[in-house]
Amino acid sequence: MDDALISALFVFVLASFAGFEVINKVPPTLHTPLMSGANAISGIAVLGALIVAGDRSWDITVILGLVAVVLATINVVGGFLVTDRMLQMFKKKESKA
């Protein structure tokens, strides 16, 4: 295998383990606010995936880029929906008088 591919896989595996450990240590009360802040990072992932899936011949990078666009978009939209739902819980309810 190519040395660049092996080093890229090594970095990916290390980042996966580190990310899992960091997220696993977050208490449930902080999860939703942190997730709403992570929407900006997912938006950057959408832009990066769009660049990868740009107008080129159809090969594995374009297919993976399109999959990344779809998954990151689902993540962004879902995160905004959860954040909106969380904010709705803190609104004062109108009393019927």
C-alpha positions as a Markdown table, in Angstrom:
| # | Residue | x | y | z |
|---|---|---|---|---|
| 1 | Met | 0.0 | 0.0 | 0.0 |
| 2 | Asp | 1.0 | 3.6 | -0.5 |
| 3 | Asp | 2.7 | 5.3 | 2.4 |
| 4 | Ala | 0.4 | 8.3 | 2.1 |
| 5 | Leu | -2.7 | 6.1 | 2.4 |
| 6 | Ile | -1.3 | 4.3 | 5.4 |
| 7 | Ser | -0.5 | 7.6 | 7.2 |
| 8 | Ala | -4.0 | 9.0 | 6.3 |
| 9 | Leu | -5.7 | 5.9 | 7.7 |
| 10 | Phe | -3.5 | 6.1 | 10.8 |
| 11 | Val | -4.6 | 9.8 | 11.4 |
| 12 | Phe | -8.2 | 8.9 | 10.7 |
| 13 | Val | -8.2 | 6.0 | 13.3 |
| 14 | Leu | -6.5 | 8.2 | 15.9 |
| 15 | Ala | -8.9 | 11.0 | 15.3 |
| 16 | Ser | -11.8 | 8.6 | 15.6 |
| 17 | Phe | -10.6 | 7.3 | 19.0 |
| 18 | Ala | -9.9 | 10.8 | 20.3 |
| 19 | Gly | -13.3 | 12.1 | 19.1 |
| 20 | Phe | -15.1 | 9.2 | 20.7 |
| 21 | Glu | -13.3 | 9.7 | 24.0 |
| 22 | Val | -14.0 | 13.5 | 24.0 |
| 23 | Ile | -17.7 | 13.1 | 23.2 |
| 24 | Asn | -18.1 | 10.2 | 25.6 |
| 25 | Lys | -17.0 | 12.4 | 28.5 |
| 26 | Val | -19.5 | 15.2 | 27.8 |
| 27 | Pro | -22.4 | 15.2 | 30.3 |
| 28 | Pro | -25.9 | 15.0 | 28.9 |
| 29 | Thr | -26.8 | 18.5 | 30.0 |
| 30 | Leu | -24.1 | 20.0 | 27.8 |
| 31 | His | -24.7 | 17.7 | 24.8 |
| 32 | Thr | -27.4 | 19.8 | 23.0 |
| 33 | Pro | -25.6 | 23.2 | 23.4 |
| 34 | Leu | -22.4 | 21.7 | 22.1 |
| 35 | Met | -24.2 | 20.1 | 19.2 |
| 36 | Ser | -25.7 | 23.4 | 18.2 |
| 37 | Gly | -22.2 | 24.9 | 18.2 |
| 38 | Ala | -20.9 | 22.0 | 16.1 |
| 39 | Asn | -23.4 | 22.9 | 13.3 |
| 40 | Ala | -20.9 | 25.5 | 12.0 |
| 41 | Ile | -18.2 | 22.8 | 11.8 |
| 42 | Ser | -20.6 | 20.5 | 9.9 |
| 43 | Gly | -21.3 | 23.4 | 7.5 |
| 44 | Ile | -17.6 | 23.6 | 6.8 |
| 45 | Ala | -17.6 | 19.9 | 6.1 |
| 46 | Val | -20.4 | 20.5 | 3.6 |
| 47 | Leu | -18.3 | 23.1 | 1.8 |
| 48 | Gly | -15.3 | 20.8 | 1.8 |
| 49 | Ala | -17.3 | 17.9 | 0.5 |
| 50 | Leu | -18.8 | 20.1 | -2.3 |
| 51 | Ile | -15.2 | 21.0 | -3.4 |
| 52 | Val | -14.3 | 17.3 | -3.4 |
| 53 | Ala | -17.4 | 16.4 | -5.4 |
| 54 | Gly | -16.8 | 19.1 | -7.9 |
| 55 | Asp | -17.2 | 18.8 | -11.7 |
| 56 | Arg | -14.7 | 16.0 | -12.6 |
| 57 | Ser | -14.9 | 12.6 | -14.1 |
| 58 | Trp | -16.9 | 10.2 | -12.0 |
| 59 | Asp | -14.5 | 8.3 | -9.8 |
| 60 | Ile | -14.3 | 7.2 | -6.1 |
| 61 | Thr | -13.5 | 10.7 | -4.8 |
| 62 | Val | -16.6 | 12.2 | -6.4 |
| 63 | Ile | -18.8 | 9.5 | -5.1 |
| 64 | Leu | -17.3 | 9.8 | -1.6 |
| 65 | Gly | -17.7 | 13.6 | -1.8 |
| 66 | Leu | -21.4 | 13.3 | -2.7 |
| 67 | Val | -21.9 | 10.9 | 0.2 |
| 68 | Ala | -20.1 | 13.3 | 2.5 |
| 69 | Val | -22.4 | 16.2 | 1.3 |
| 70 | Val | -25.5 | 14.2 | 2.0 |
| 71 | Leu | -24.4 | 13.1 | 5.5 |
| 72 | Ala | -23.1 | 16.5 | 6.5 |
| 73 | Thr | -26.2 | 18.2 | 5.3 |
| 74 | Ile | -28.4 | 15.8 | 7.3 |
| 75 | Asn | -26.2 | 16.5 | 10.3 |
| 76 | Val | -26.5 | 20.3 | 9.9 |
| 77 | Val | -30.3 | 20.2 | 9.4 |
| 78 | Gly | -30.9 | 17.8 | 12.3 |
| 79 | Gly | -28.7 | 19.8 | 14.6 |
| 80 | Phe | -30.6 | 23.0 | 13.8 |
| 81 | Leu | -33.9 | 21.2 | 14.4 |
| 82 | Val | -32.8 | 19.9 | 17.8 |
| 83 | Thr | -31.5 | 23.3 | 18.7 |
| 84 | Asp | -34.8 | 24.9 | 17.7 |
| 85 | Arg | -36.7 | 22.4 | 19.7 |
| 86 | Met | -34.5 | 23.0 | 22.7 |
| 87 | Leu | -35.0 | 26.8 | 22.5 |
| 88 | Gln | -38.8 | 26.3 | 22.2 |
| 89 | Met | -38.7 | 24.6 | 25.6 |
| 90 | Phe | -37.3 | 27.7 | 27.2 |
| 91 | Lys | -40.0 | 30.1 | 25.8 |
| 92 | Lys | -42.6 | 31.3 | 28.1 |
| 93 | Lys | -46.0 | 29.9 | 27.4 |
| 94 | Glu | -48.8 | 32.4 | 26.9 |
| 95 | Ser | -51.4 | 32.1 | 29.6 |
| 96 | Lys | -55.1 | 32.1 | 28.6 |
| 97 | Ala | -56.8 | 34.7 | 30.7 |
